Amino acid sequence: MSDITQGITQTEKPAAARYVAEKAIPEASPEDLPDDFLNSGVEVSLNAQVESDLNVTEDDLVEAHDLATKWTLDDVRPLMEKVLAIHENDPNFPLSIITRIKAFLGNNDIAENPENYSVLIEEMKLEAALITVNSPYAEVRAVVDNHDDENTPCGTVRAWAIGLGFVLVLAFINQLFSIRQPAITVQANVAQLLAYPIGKACEKMLPDIGFTLWGVRHSLNPGPFSKKEQMLVTILANVAWNTPYTNNIIWVQYLGHYFNQPFAGQFLYQIFMALSTNFIGYGLAGLVRRFLVYPSYCIWPASLVTVALNAAFHSGKNTPVQSPWGKFFTTSQLKFFGLSFAAMFVYFWFPNYIFTALSMFSWLSWIAPNNLNLSTITGFNNGLGINPWPTWDWNIMLFDATDPLVVPFFSATIVSRPQPSLIASFVAVGYEVPVLVDSRSAFSGHGLCFRRNSKKVEIGYRDVHDRLMARYAEAPEWWYVLVLAIAITFGCVGVTAWETNSSPSVVFFGVMLCALFLVPVGIIKAMTGIEVTLNVLIEFIGGAWVNGNAMSMNFFKCFGYVTCTHAIWFSNDLKLAHYAKIPPRQTFAAQMVGTLLSTFICVGVLNFQMTQIPDVCTKNAPNRFTCPHINTFFTASVLWGTIGPVRVFGSGGMYTWLLAGFPIGVAVPIIFYYLNKKSKRTWVRQIHPVALFYGAVMWCPYNISYIWPAVPIGCSAIAIAAIVIFFLLQLPEIKLNWWGNEIVERGCEGEPCLLKTVGEGEYFGPRIGDFR
């Protein structure tokens, strides 16, 4: 451990004294220090300060120190220049480190008289080594191993068997219950949970028999069920649990009370459209890996939770962890997870079955259930939801993936949710107009994206996980180009071979628009954990382009918005594989096969729903198969396609003034960019203007009760409990009738109270003859 006073010359003593006073003894000032302070034997560990700023462990420091001793000043300077270029405006990177790097690079005297700055140089070497041998982010270091064993089993027979089994189950269940009110969705985390006991059972029961192919032996039981096998199963499940978006189009085309187009019931048409949108997204994800997967600043917060759970199952370590109250806990990660899982499973029964008022905890409106004004402001169901504690339901706290345990603090708490949402609430009260659209602005990203085949240098800032993955054969980009080309061809065939009243232009223009927004939207998701969807923007553009043609607008939205969303999902899976050190070609195979199989299953279940469920998508449908989401999709088709945005937002339209959002959206990120460059205030660096605007989008149709609960707190057992409750109690309609389950349906929270009523012969809206 280096002493901070070591090597300090007489010239450097004032600066060193100031550094010690500020860092080691914050309550003292340099003037208060005695003259012989630097020689008084006070030892302040440089390593301890760096450990605090970078939030690293002692083991990380030891590993980095060995590397730092081999570097010279000439090695460190270009490396720190790259670090500064990448992380200067990165809100996830420690600001204190950025400040010292600037001081190091901005002092030309260091290169001329390095002997006068031995402390600072030593610190820069150590910091450079730390972010070279590991990730520069504490959240990543905490859960992702910076070492890899290339001999660990991954794409084994049992991993594929387990993974494909979950593909079948998740695709079937999610498609079947996608049209139910409310829908039942089984996410991939359920597969990740169950994969471990199933894998361990296979490890104990299956015989070690197999075959050798191309020099590699494939056995039913190659040994212990590994963390790479479990992660491969998780990736297979990830591509399966989301149902094809094109099924929404099929529903509104096929049903008689919608567009009544019988050809939409043909299996070949359905499969062409579904395969097209799914694989366009996958092809695009592969082509933007260098921007969304390889860079270290693309941390993908949601993927870290998956990696952490995977590590909890397979980690043999039991490192003591200190709580905020000073107590040390030595419980293993797996045991802690088991206890948490059991607690969440039991607790979920209360807000979702036993005491449902805990879920929609609109306690302020219970004071006077029939008071319209009180319900309008505080109501959970039919109001603005301004309530200091609106729910005890963790499922609602995780609404729209705003998980306070996943999304970075600056995203979930400071800028992206409560403040803009609260401001939006006052706008809604004052003007009595709905929030229709928000602006979408391009992200001004900073960083250097390295191509994987670029020439290597001995000293260079390259993410440690990127270096480890370079040992494996990469999936060539032409594979993804081929997938993209075939998928686009399927889409063109789908819209032209049947009477869709559309042309292949909706495919090409939709994909081009997706490609334009994919990288900025992906970087925002990778850095903040928030996905800025293109749904409304694509509807706006598509509706204006094919004005009056609802089906063409639907196809344009499908190929412009949905393919981009799929590409983001697939990119997240690629980052999972990157963190878990799964060979890229095995990841490619898993995503391709999983997507193909799940698409056929979902389309098959769709045909069953359309032909075998009587009165499907109507109020008379059995088992609540009333298709609420399909009704919303049809309404959007008519609003944006048939009526069109030109009539609503165009010249003379009722909401033309809302178009001001576009220039404002362009200007605000530029303003904050230069404000961040000029201002030295730390809070400015934490403001992400795109995430800031996104916070207000939730007001259509949700309110602040769905957004605020994540703030004071900042789930897998929930999914298991939801399945059990549904099949055992809700499906057979076994109800628990008492006040705690009925209060949420009383007064204005049950049936919306009316401010005004329309008399006989009266109507709401522009007068006849005035509507354009």
C-alpha positions in Angstrom: 0.0 0.0 0.0 1.5 3.3 -1.1 1.8 6.2 1.3 0.3 9.4 -0.1 3.3 11.3 1.2 5.9 9.1 -0.5 8.0 11.0 -3.1 6.5 14.4 -2.4 9.0 17.1 -3.1 9.1 20.6 -1.6 7.4 22.0 -4.7 4.4 19.7 -4.4 3.9 20.0 -0.6 1.2 22.7 -0.7 -0.9 20.7 -3.2 -0.3 17.5 -1.2 -1.4 19.2 2.0 -4.5 20.4 0.3 -5.3 17.0 -1.1 -4.7 15.3 2.3 -6.9 17.9 4.1 -9.7 17.5 1.7 -9.6 13.8 1.3 -8.2 12.4 4.4 -9.3 14.9 7.0 -12.4 16.7 5.5 -13.1 18.7 8.7 -9.6 20.4 8.6 -8.3 23.0 6.2 -4.6 23.2 4.9 -4.1 26.3 7.0 -4.9 24.4 10.2 -2.2 21.8 9.5 1.1 22.0 11.4 4.2 22.8 9.4 5.7 19.4 9.8 2.4 17.7 8.9 3.7 15.8 5.9 6.6 14.5 7.9 4.6 13.7 11.0 4.1 10.0 10.2 0.5 10.4 9.1 -0.2 7.7 6.5 -3.1 8.1 4.2 -3.5 5.3 1.7 -3.7 6.3 -1.9 -5.2 3.0 -2.7 -7.9 3.5 0.0 -8.9 6.8 -1.6 -9.1 5.2 -5.1 -11.0 2.3 -3.6 -13.6 4.7 -2.2 -14.0 6.8 -5.3 -14.3 3.8 -7.7 -16.1 1.6 -5.2 -13.8 -1.4 -5.7 -12.7 -4.2 -3.5 -9.3 -4.9 -2.1 -8.9 -7.9 -4.4 -9.5 -5.6 -7.4 -6.9 -3.2 -6.1 -4.3 -5.9 -5.7 -4.9 -7.2 -9.3 -4.7 -3.6 -10.6 -1.6 -2.7 -8.7 0.4 -5.4 -10.3 -0.4 -4.0 -13.7 0.1 -0.3 -12.7 3.7 -0.9 -11.6 4.6 -1.9 -15.2 3.3 1.3 -16.8 5.1 4.5 -17.5 3.7 8.0 -17.8 3.8 7.7 -21.6 1.6 4.6 -21.3 -0.9 6.2 -19.0 -1.5 9.6 -20.7 -3.1 8.3 -24.0 -5.1 5.8 -22.1 -6.6 8.4 -19.8 -7.3 10.6 -22.8 -9.5 7.8 -24.2 -11.2 7.3 -20.8 -12.0 11.0 -20.6 -13.4 11.0 -24.2 -15.7 8.1 -23.4 -16.8 8.9 -19.8 -16.6 12.7 -19.4 -20.3 13.1 -19.7 -21.3 9.6 -18.6 -23.6 10.0 -15.6 -22.8 6.4 -14.5 -19.0 7.1 -14.1 -17.6 8.7 -10.9 -17.3 12.4 -11.3 -14.4 12.6 -8.8 -12.3 10.4 -11.1 -13.2 12.6 -14.1 -12.1 15.7 -12.2 -8.7 14.2 -11.4 -8.2 12.9 -14.9 -8.8 16.5 -16.2 -6.3 17.8 -13.7 -3.8 15.3 -14.8 -4.2 15.8 -18.6 -4.5 19.6 -18.2 -1.1 20.1 -16.5 1.7 20.2 -19.1 4.3 20.5 -16.4 3.7 16.8 -15.4 5.3 15.6 -18.6 8.3 18.0 -18.2 8.8 17.5 -14.4 7.2 14.1 -13.5 9.3 13.9 -10.4 7.3 16.7 -8.9 4.0 14.9 -9.4 4.8 11.3 -8.3 1.6 11.1 -6.2 -0.7 12.1 -9.0 1.0 9.9 -11.5 0.8 7.0 -9.1 -2.9 7.6 -8.7 -3.5 7.8 -12.5 -1.6 4.5 -13.0 -3.7 2.8 -10.5 -7.0 4.2 -11.8 -6.0 3.3 -15.3 -5.2 -0.2 -14.3 -8.4 -0.6 -12.3 -10.6 0.2 -15.3 -8.4 -1.9 -17.6 -8.6 -5.2 -15.6 -12.2 -4.7 -14.7 -15.3 -2.7 -15.6 -15.2 1.0 -14.8 -18.7 0.7 -13.3 -19.3 -0.6 -9.7 -22.7 -2.1 -10.7 -21.0 -4.3 -13.3 -18.1 -5.2 -11.2 -20.4 -6.3 -8.4 -22.1 -9.1 -10.5 -20.0 -9.8 -13.6 -16.9 -11.9 -13.3 -13.8 -10.3 -15.0 -12.4 -13.8 -15.6 -13.5 -16.6 -17.9 -12.9 -20.3 -18.2 -13.2 -21.2 -21.9 -13.7 -24.9 -20.9 -16.9 -24.3 -19.0 -19.8 -26.2 -20.7 -22.3 -23.9 -22.5 -24.3 -25.2 -25.5 -24.8 -28.7 -24.2 -27.5 -31.1 -25.1 -29.3 -30.7 -21.8 -29.1 -26.9 -22.0 -30.7 -26.9 -25.4 -33.4 -29.4 -24.2 -34.3 -27.4 -21.2 -34.2 -24.1 -23.1 -36.4 -25.3 -25.9 -38.8 -26.8 -23.4 -39.2 -23.3 -21.9 -39.6 -21.8 -25.4 -42.6 -24.1 -25.9 -44.2 -23.4 -22.5 -43.7 -19.6 -22.5 -44.8 -19.0 -26.0 -47.9 -21.1 -25.5 -49.0 -19.6 -22.2 -48.3 -16.0 -23.2 -50.0 -16.2 -26.5 -53.0 -18.0 -25.1 -53.6 -15.4 -22.3 -52.5 -12.3 -24.3 -56.2 -11.6 -25.1 -57.4 -12.1 -21.6 -58.5 -9.3 -19.3 -56.2 -8.9 -17.4 -53.5 -10.7 -19.4 -51.3 -13.3 -17.8 -47.6 -13.1 -18.8 -44.9 -15.5 -17.8 -41.5 -13.7 -18.3 -38.1 -15.2 -18.9 -37.1 -14.8 -15.2 -39.4 -17.7 -14.4 -37.5 -19.9 -16.8 -34.2 -18.7 -15.3 -35.4 -19.7 -11.8 -36.7 -23.1 -12.8 -33.8 -23.9 -15.0 -31.4 -24.3 -12.1 -33.3 -27.2 -10.3 -34.0 -28.9 -13.6 -30.4 -28.6 -14.7 -29.2 -29.9 -11.3 -31.6 -32.8 -11.6 -30.3 -33.6 -15.1 -26.8 -33.5 -13.6 -27.7 -36.1 -11.0 -29.9 -38.4 -13.1 -28.7 -38.4 -16.8 -26.0 -40.8 -17.9 -22.7 -39.6 -19.4 -23.4 -40.9 -22.9 -23.0 -39.0 -26.1 -21.2 -38.5 -29.4 -18.3 -36.7 -31.0 -18.9 -34.2 -33.8 -16.1 -32.2 -35.4 -13.7 -33.0 -32.6 -16.2 -31.9 -29.8 -17.9 -34.4 -27.6 -21.6 -33.9 -26.8 -22.9 -35.7 -23.8 -26.2 -35.9 -22.0 -24.3 -35.2 -18.8 -21.0 -33.4 -19.3 -20.7 -32.7 -15.6 -22.0 -30.0 -13.2 -24.8 -27.8 -14.6 -22.8 -24.6 -15.3 -23.7 -20.9 -15.2 -23.1 -20.6 -18.9 -25.7 -23.4 -19.5 -28.3 -21.6 -17.4 -27.6 -18.3 -19.1 -28.1 -20.0 -22.5 -31.5 -21.3 -21.3 -32.4 -17.8 -20.1 -31.5 -16.3 -23.6 -33.7 -18.9 -25.2 -36.5 -18.0 -22.9 -36.0 -14.3 -23.5 -36.7 -14.6 -27.2 -39.8 -16.7 -26.6 -41.9 -15.0 -23.9 -42.9 -11.9 -26.1 -45.6 -12.7 -28.6 -45.4 -11.5 -32.2 -46.7 -8.0 -32.6 -48.1 -8.9 -36.0 -50.8 -11.0 -34.2 -52.4 -7.6 -33.3 -52.7 -6.8 -37.0 -54.1 -10.3 -37.7 -56.8 -9.9 -35.1 -58.1 -6.5 -36.3 -58.0 -7.8 -39.9 -59.8 -11.1 -39.4 -62.6 -10.3 -36.9 -65.9 -9.2 -38.4 -66.5 -6.4 -36.0 -63.2 -4.9 -37.0 -61.9 -4.8 -40.6 -63.4 -8.1 -41.6 -60.7 -9.4 -43.9 -61.0 -13.3 -44.0 -57.7 -13.8 -45.8 -56.0 -12.9 -42.5 -57.0 -16.3 -41.2 -54.5 -18.1 -43.5 -51.6 -19.6 -41.7 -49.1 -18.9 -44.4 -49.9 -15.1 -44.4 -49.7 -15.1 -40.6 -46.3 -16.8 -40.4 -44.8 -14.7 -43.2 -45.6 -11.5 -41.3 -44.6 -12.8 -37.9 -41.2 -14.2 -39.0 -40.5 -10.9 -40.9 -40.9 -8.5 -38.0 -39.1 -10.8 -35.5 -36.1 -11.5 -37.6 -35.7 -8.0 -39.0 -35.2 -6.9 -35.4 -32.6 -9.6 -34.8 -30.7 -8.8 -38.0 -30.5 -5.2 -37.0 -29.4 -6.0 -33.5 -26.5 -8.0 -34.8 -25.4 -5.1 -37.1 -25.3 -2.6 -34.3 -23.3 -4.7 -31.8 -20.3 -2.4 -32.0 -22.5 0.5 -30.7 -24.8 -1.2 -28.2 -23.0 -4.3 -26.9 -19.3 -4.0 -27.0 -18.7 -0.5 -25.4 -18.3 -0.5 -21.7 -20.6 2.4 -21.1 -23.5 0.3 -22.5 -24.1 -1.4 -19.2 -27.7 -2.5 -19.8 -29.0 -2.2 -16.1 -31.7 -4.8 -16.6 -29.3 -7.4 -17.8 -27.2 -7.0 -14.6 -30.2 -8.4 -12.5 -30.2 -11.5 -14.7 -26.5 -11.9 -14.4 -26.7 -11.4 -10.6 -29.4 -14.1 -10.2 -27.3 -16.4 -12.4 -24.3 -15.8 -10.2 -26.3 -16.4 -7.0 -27.0 -19.9 -8.1 -23.5 -20.8 -9.1 -21.2 -18.8 -6.9 -19.3 -20.8 -4.3 -18.2 -17.6 -2.5 -19.8 -16.4 0.7 -18.3 -13.0 1.1 -19.4 -11.1 4.3 -21.5 -8.0 3.4 -21.9 -5.0 5.6 -25.3 -3.5 6.1 -25.9 0.3 6.4 -26.1 -0.2 10.2 -22.7 -1.7 10.4 -23.7 -5.3 10.9 -22.1 -8.0 8.7 -24.1 -10.7 7.1 -22.6 -13.9 6.0 -25.7 -15.6 4.4 -24.9 -17.1 1.0 -26.4 -15.4 -2.1 -28.5 -18.5 -2.9 -29.9 -18.7 0.6 -30.7 -15.0 0.7 -32.4 -15.3 -2.7 -34.4 -18.3 -1.4 -35.6 -16.4 1.6 -36.5 -13.3 -0.5 -38.3 -15.5 -3.0 -40.4 -17.1 -0.3 -41.2 -13.8 1.3 -42.3 -12.2 -2.0 -44.3 -15.2 -3.0 -46.3 -15.1 0.3 -46.7 -11.3 0.3 -48.0 -11.1 -3.2 -51.1 -13.0 -2.2 -52.2 -10.0 0.0 -52.3 -7.1 -2.5 -53.5 -9.4 -5.4 -56.1 -11.6 -3.8 -56.6 -11.4 0.0 -56.5 -7.6 0.4 -56.7 -6.1 -3.1 -57.1 -2.6 -1.7 -53.4 -2.7 -0.8 -52.6 -2.8 -4.6 -54.7 0.3 -5.5 -54.2 2.0 -2.2 -56.2 5.1 -2.9 -56.7 5.8 0.8 -57.2 9.5 0.3 -60.2 9.0 -1.9 -61.8 6.7 0.7 -62.3 9.7 2.9 -65.1 10.8 0.6 -65.6 8.1 -2.1 -68.2 10.2 -4.0 -66.3 13.5 -4.0 -65.5 14.2 -7.6 -62.8 16.8 -7.0 -61.0 14.6 -4.4 -61.1 11.6 -6.7 -59.9 13.6 -9.6 -56.7 14.7 -7.8 -55.9 11.6 -5.6 -57.7 8.8 -7.3 -55.8 5.7 -8.4 -58.2 4.4 -11.0 -59.9 7.5 -12.3 -57.8 10.4 -11.1 -54.3 11.9 -11.3 -53.0 9.6 -8.6 -51.3 12.3 -6.5 -50.8 10.2 -3.4 -47.7 10.0 -1.2 -48.0 6.2 -0.8 -50.4 4.9 -3.5 -49.6 1.2 -3.4 -48.2 -1.7 -1.4 -48.0 -3.9 -4.5 -44.4 -4.5 -5.8 -45.9 -5.4 -9.2 -47.1 -1.8 -9.6 -43.9 -0.4 -8.3 -42.2 -2.2 -11.2 -44.6 -0.7 -13.7 -43.1 0.0 -17.1 -39.8 -1.6 -16.0 -39.1 1.3 -13.6 -37.5 -1.1 -11.1 -35.8 0.9 -8.4 -33.4 -2.0 -7.9 -32.4 -2.0 -11.6 -32.7 1.4 -13.1 -29.8 3.8 -12.2 -30.6 6.3 -9.5 -30.3 9.3 -11.8 -32.8 7.8 -14.2 -35.4 6.5 -11.8 -35.4 9.1 -9.1 -33.8 12.4 -10.0 -34.9 13.3 -13.5 -36.9 10.7 -15.4 -40.0 10.0 -13.5 -41.5 12.0 -10.5 -40.6 15.6 -11.5 -41.9 15.6 -15.1 -44.8 13.5 -14.1 -45.8 15.8 -11.3 -45.4 18.8 -13.6 -47.6 17.0 -16.2 -50.3 16.5 -13.5 -50.6 20.2 -12.9 -50.8 20.7 -16.7 -53.6 18.2 -16.8 -55.5 19.9 -14.0 -55.1 23.4 -15.4 -55.8 22.9 -19.0 -58.0 19.8 -19.0 -56.3 18.4 -22.1 -54.6 15.0 -22.4 -50.9 14.5 -22.9 -51.0 13.3 -26.5 -47.4 12.9 -27.6 -43.9 13.7 -26.4 -41.0 14.8 -28.4 -38.3 12.4 -29.5 -34.9 13.9 -29.7 -31.6 12.3 -30.8 -29.1 11.3 -28.2 -25.8 13.1 -28.3 -23.6 10.2 -27.2 -20.0 10.4 -26.3 -17.6 7.6 -26.6 -15.3 5.6 -28.8 -16.7 2.4 -30.2 -14.0 -0.1 -31.0 -14.4 -2.6 -33.9 -13.5 -6.1 -32.8 -11.1 -6.7 -35.7 -9.1 -3.5 -35.2 -5.4 -3.7 -34.7 -4.5 -4.3 -31.0 -2.0 -2.2 -29.1 -0.2 -3.2 -26.0 -1.7 -0.4 -23.9 -5.2 0.5 -24.8 -8.6 1.2 -23.2 -10.7 -1.8 -24.1 -13.4 -3.2 -21.9 -12.1 -6.3 -20.1 -15.3 -8.3 -21.1 -14.7 -7.3 -24.7 -11.2 -8.7 -24.5 -12.3 -11.9 -22.9 -15.0 -12.4 -25.6 -12.4 -11.8 -28.3 -11.1 -15.4 -27.6 -14.2 -16.9 -29.2 -15.1 -17.0 -32.9 -17.4 -14.1 -33.7 -20.7 -14.5 -35.6 -19.8 -12.8 -38.9 -21.9 -9.7 -39.8 -22.9 -11.3 -43.1 -24.9 -13.8 -41.1 -27.0 -10.9 -39.8 -27.2 -9.2 -43.2 -28.5 -12.5 -44.6 -31.1 -12.8 -41.9 -32.2 -9.2 -42.4 -32.5 -9.6 -46.2 -34.6 -12.8 -45.9 -36.8 -11.2 -43.2 -37.4 -8.1 -45.4 -38.3 -10.4 -48.3 -40.9 -12.2 -46.1 -42.4 -8.8 -45.2 -42.6 -7.7 -48.8 -44.3 -11.0 -49.8 -46.7 -10.7 -46.9 -48.0 -7.2 -47.8 -48.2 -7.9 -51.6 -49.3 -11.5 -52.1 -52.5 -10.8 -50.1 -55.1 -8.1 -50.3 -53.6 -5.8 -47.6 -54.1 -2.6 -49.6 -50.4 -1.8 -48.9 -47.2 -1.8 -50.9 -43.6 -3.0 -50.1 -42.7 0.7 -49.4 -44.2 0.4 -45.9 -41.6 -2.4 -45.2 -38.6 -0.5 -46.6 -39.4 2.9 -45.2 -40.4 1.4 -41.8 -37.0 -0.5 -41.6 -35.1 2.7 -42.7 -36.8 4.7 -39.9 -36.0 1.9 -37.4 -32.4 1.9 -38.5 -32.2 5.7 -38.0 -33.4 5.6 -34.4 -32.0 2.2 -33.3 -28.6 3.4 -32.1 -29.7 6.5 -30.1 -32.7 4.7 -28.6 -30.5 1.7 -27.8 -27.8 3.8 -26.1 -30.4 5.5 -23.9 -31.7 2.1 -22.9 -28.2 0.7 -22.3 -27.1 3.7 -20.1 -30.3 4.6 -18.3 -32.4 1.5 -18.3 -35.3 3.5 -19.9 -36.6 2.6 -23.3 -37.9 5.5 -25.3 -40.4 3.8 -27.6 -41.2 5.1 -31.1 -44.8 4.0 -31.0 -46.5 7.4 -31.2 -43.9 9.0 -33.4 -44.2 6.2 -36.0 -48.0 6.4 -35.9 -47.7 10.1 -36.4 -45.4 9.7 -39.4 -47.1 6.7 -40.9 -50.6 8.2 -40.5 -49.5 11.4 -42.3 -47.8 9.4 -45.1 -50.6 6.9 -45.8 -53.4 9.2 -44.7 -56.8 7.4 -44.7 -55.3 3.9 -45.0 -55.4 2.3 -41.5 -53.9 -1.1 -42.6 -50.9 0.6 -44.3 -50.4 2.6 -41.2 -50.4 -0.6 -39.1 -47.8 -2.2 -41.3 -45.6 0.9 -41.3 -45.8 0.9 -37.5 -45.0 -2.8 -37.4 -41.9 -2.4 -39.5 -40.8 0.9 -38.0 -41.6 0.7 -34.3 -41.8 -3.0 -33.5 -38.7 -4.1 -35.3 -36.8 -1.4 -33.4 -38.2 -2.7 -30.1 -37.2 -6.3 -31.0 -33.7 -5.1 -31.9 -33.4 -3.5 -28.5 -34.6 -6.8 -26.8 -32.1 -8.8 -28.8 -29.3 -6.4 -28.1 -30.0 -6.9 -24.4 -29.7 -10.6 -24.9 -26.4 -10.1 -26.7 -25.1 -8.1 -23.8 -26.2 -10.9 -21.4 -24.1 -13.4 -23.5 -21.3 -10.8 -23.5 -21.3 -10.7 -19.7 -21.7 -14.4 -19.3 -18.9 -15.2 -21.9 -21.2 -17.3 -24.0 -19.5 -17.9 -27.5 -21.2 -15.5 -30.0 -22.0 -18.3 -32.4 -23.9 -20.2 -29.8 -25.8 -17.1 -28.9 -26.7 -16.6 -32.6 -28.0 -20.2 -32.8 -30.0 -19.8 -29.6 -31.7 -16.6 -30.7 -32.4 -17.9 -34.2 -33.8 -21.3 -33.2 -35.7 -19.9 -30.2 -37.3 -17.1 -32.2 -38.2 -19.5 -35.1 -39.8 -22.0 -32.8 -41.7 -19.5 -30.6 -43.1 -17.8 -33.7 -44.6 -21.0 -35.1 -46.1 -21.8 -31.6 -47.6 -18.4 -31.2 -49.1 -18.4 -34.7 -50.5 -21.9 -34.1 -52.1 -20.8 -30.8 -53.5 -17.7 -32.6 -55.3 -19.9 -35.1 -56.7 -21.9 -32.2 -58.0 -18.8 -30.5 -59.6 -17.4 -33.7 -61.4 -20.6 -34.6 -62.1 -22.5 -31.3 -63.0 -19.8 -28.8 -66.6 -18.8 -29.2 -67.4 -15.0 -29.3 -63.7 -14.2 -28.9 -62.9 -10.6 -28.4 -66.4 -9.7 -27.4 -68.1 -9.1 -24.1 -69.6 -12.6 -24.3 -66.3 -14.3 -24.6 -65.6 -17.1 -22.1 -62.8 -16.9 -19.5 -62.4 -13.2 -20.0 -61.0 -13.5 -23.5 -62.3 -10.1 -24.4 -59.1 -8.8 -26.1 -58.7 -5.4 -24.4 -55.3 -4.8 -26.0 -56.7 -5.7 -29.5 -59.5 -3.1 -28.9 -57.0 -0.5 -28.1 -54.9 -1.4 -31.2 -58.0 -1.1 -33.4 -58.9 2.3 -31.9 -55.3 3.5 -32.6 -55.6 2.1 -36.2 -58.7 4.2 -36.8 -57.4 7.3 -35.1 -54.0 7.4 -36.7 -54.8 5.6 -40.0 -58.4 6.4 -41.0 -58.8 9.8 -39.4 -55.1 10.6 -39.6 -52.8 13.1 -37.8 -53.2 15.7 -40.5 -56.7 16.4 -39.5 -55.8 16.6 -35.8 -52.4 18.3 -35.9 -52.3 19.8 -39.3 -53.1 23.4 -40.4 -56.3 24.4 -38.6 -56.4 21.3 -36.5 -57.5 21.3 -32.9 -54.0 20.4 -31.6 -51.7 22.1 -34.1 -49.9 23.9 -31.3 -48.6 20.6 -29.9 -46.2 20.5 -32.9 -44.1 23.0 -31.0 -42.8 19.9 -29.1 -40.6 18.9 -32.0 -38.4 22.0 -32.1 -38.3 22.1 -28.3 -37.2 18.4 -28.2 -34.4 19.3 -30.6 -33.3 22.3 -28.6 -33.3 21.0 -25.1 -30.6 18.3 -25.5 -28.3 20.8 -27.2 -28.8 23.3 -24.4 -28.0 20.8 -21.7 -25.0 19.5 -23.7 -23.4 23.0 -23.7 -24.6 23.7 -20.1 -22.8 20.5 -19.0 -19.7 21.6 -20.8 -19.6 25.0 -19.2 -21.1 24.4 -15.8 -19.1 22.8 -12.9 -22.1 21.9 -10.9 -22.4 18.1 -10.5 -26.2 18.0 -10.7 -26.1 19.2 -14.3 -24.1 16.1 -15.3 -26.9 13.9 -13.9 -29.6 15.4 -16.1 -30.6 13.3 -19.1 -33.0 15.4 -21.1 -34.4 12.5 -23.2 -35.2 10.6 -20.0 -36.5 13.8 -18.5 -39.1 14.2 -21.2 -40.0 10.5 -21.1 -41.3 10.8 -17.5 -44.4 12.7 -18.6 -45.4 10.2 -21.3 -46.8 7.9 -18.7 -49.8 10.2 -18.3 -51.5 8.6 -21.2 -53.3 6.6 -19.8 -51.6 6.0 -16.4 -51.0 8.4 -13.6 -48.4 9.3 -11.0 -49.6 6.4 -8.7 -47.8 4.0 -11.1 -44.6 6.1 -11.2 -44.0 7.5 -7.7 -43.8 4.2 -5.7 -40.5 3.3 -7.2 -38.9 6.4 -5.9 -39.0 5.8 -2.1 -37.8 2.2 -2.6 -34.7 3.1 -4.8 -39.3 -10.4 -8.9 -39.5 -13.3 -9.9 -41.5 -14.7 -7.0 -44.3 -12.3 -8.1 -44.6 -14.1 -11.5 -44.8 -17.5 -9.9 -47.4 -16.3 -7.4 -49.4 -14.7 -10.2 -49.6 -18.0 -12.1 -50.7 -19.9 -9.0 -53.3 -17.4 -8.0 -54.7 -17.3 -11.6 -55.0 -21.0 -12.2 -56.1 -22.0 -8.7 -58.4 -19.1 -7.8 -59.1 -16.5 -10.5 -59.7 -18.9 -13.4 -62.4 -20.9 -11.5 -63.7 -17.5 -10.2 -63.2 -18.2 -6.5 -63.6 -14.8 -5.0 -62.8 -13.4 -1.5 -65.6 -10.9 -0.7 -64.9 -8.4 2.1 -64.3 -4.7 2.5 -60.6 -4.9 1.7 -61.4 -6.2 -1.8 -64.5 -4.1 -2.4 -63.4 -0.6 -1.3 -61.5 0.0 -4.5 -64.7 -0.4 -6.5 -66.8 2.1 -4.5 -67.6 5.7 -5.3 -65.7 7.6 -8.0 -62.9 5.0 -8.0 -65.3 2.3 -9.1 -67.4 4.1 -11.7 -66.0 7.5 -12.8 -68.1 10.3 -11.5 -69.3 12.7 -14.1 -68.6 16.4 -14.0 -71.3 17.2 -16.6 -73.9 15.1 -18.3 -75.2 15.3 -21.9 -78.9 15.7 -22.2 -81.2 14.2 -24.8 -80.3 15.5 -28.3 -77.0 17.1 -27.1 -73.6 15.9 -28.0 -69.9 16.6 -27.0 -67.5 18.1 -29.6 -67.4 20.7 -32.4 -70.8 21.8 -33.7 -72.2 20.1 -36.8 -70.8 21.9 -39.8 -67.7 23.2 -38.0 -65.7 20.0 -37.8 -62.9 19.7 -40.4 
